[in-house]
Amino acid sequence: MAVHCPFLNEYKVFHLINANSVIYRCELGKVLLKQKDLNKKWACGGCIVPWILAGRPCRYLKPRKDFILRGSSQTWFTCELLDISLERPHEFCDAHCQHYIPV
């Protein structure tokens, strides 16, 4: 991942005979991920949350992620001020929202 995700934490390190294995926890989706999952599109590799957060989003915009089944996920954002769900917040927030307040 080129951009650090604040929701991805190291959960457990297993010390094996010839290597270490790390399990990560996505706090956003409340799921455990293996090292090899981090580059997959359904996990961290296709997640837009770090890039949205790096672009100074509105303070009312909160990311959400749901891992329905292993190998699939859905990411969306909610505006806590207007109580709406957005799949791509930049399509609405930057151009149309009059309440936009950068963090």
Secondary structure, 3 states (H helix, E strand, C coil): CCCCCCCEEEEEEEECCCCEEEEEEECCCCEEEEHHHHHCHHHHHCCCHHHHHHCCCECCEEEEEECCCCCCCEEEEEECCCCEEECCHHHCHHHHCCCCCEC
